[in-house]
Amino acid sequence: MRAEDSATTSGPIAVTISTETSPTPTAVSAPTRGMATAPEPVPAPAPGAPQHLPRAPARRGTLLAALGVVAFSLTFPSTAWGLESFGPWSLVALRSTLAALIAGCFLLAVRAPVPARRHWGGLAVVAGGVVVGFPLLTTLALQTSTTSHAAVVVGLLPLTTAVLGSLRTGERPSVTFWVAALAGAAVVIGFTVQQSGGSLTSGDLYLFGALLVCAAGYTEGGRLARVMPGWQVIGWALILCLPFAVAGTAVALPLEPVHLTAHGVLGLVWVAAGSTFFGLYVWYRGMAEIGVPRASQLQLAQPLLTLAWSVLLLGEEVSAAAPLAAVAVLVCIAATQRTGRRSRAERRAARETGSARS
């Protein structure tokens, strides 16, 4: 990937608006006998006047966020593979170290500016929640839980992220949005709990802790992605964690057994390069363009994707209820996406009406 392809435009929504306009017919006053007529000048649009943004950014943002969800859906199976070779603390420290080195190379290649001091607090929240907290807590949970049971936390994550996002960024989704989100979360939770036999494990506290810290990290990262390129948000968060990751690696590797296998190494590489860097890179770019609530609802499909990977990669058995749950979740996702488009159109119409009246 070229350096110039990685950078994105800073701002609430990165779009390209053409400045070329088609010729506009000039209004000509009624001719006066004996006098030459001249066309009246057409007034230029007032600065700050509302412009209709193309649908391409919303579609691109949805596609990027969806790619992030696919990358995240491989995290639990890849973590299970990684645990075949490394202990939980070693695996988390190594994935953070490798991901930070990859991010550092990209930041150096494009000569990314160091974030302003006011943004480092938010980057610390992203680092603590997404880079360290969620990987560590879910890795500890997967020592006693199956990937299908761990998918419960992913079923709750979209709703939690939407709630925190509304409180943090000031976005106020409609009632229809919340109904669809709650329905989708209920379907996912019911399906994944049924798949795990309805029993709770000792890893549940880890899973619920991971849910809270990851939702906080997603929300803060989505906010920061509106003022700096999304991939730089996760890049600087990883750099912030690098000293701790290196220290953790140096301490954990001698204390935990290491048995290198092909699965273990491949799992480590994916959780470092795929889930931690690439997944979060496209996720934050998409979130910046379509908003935290809409992006979070795309994650309703993540548990079902994780279950599919668990069958293909880990050999776990999944019941025939999966297709029904998948259809129900896709309906809920479609409802939240339609609601998001309608609410933005209504807000734009209201702004245009107010501008016309003034």
Helices and strands as residue ranges (DSSP letters): H 3-6, H 56-73, H 75-82, H 88-109, G 117-119, H 120-126, I 127-133, H 134-141, H 147-169, H 175-195, H 204-224, H 230-255, H 262-269, I 270-279, H 280-290, H 292-298, G 299-301, H 302-309, I 310-314, H 322-357
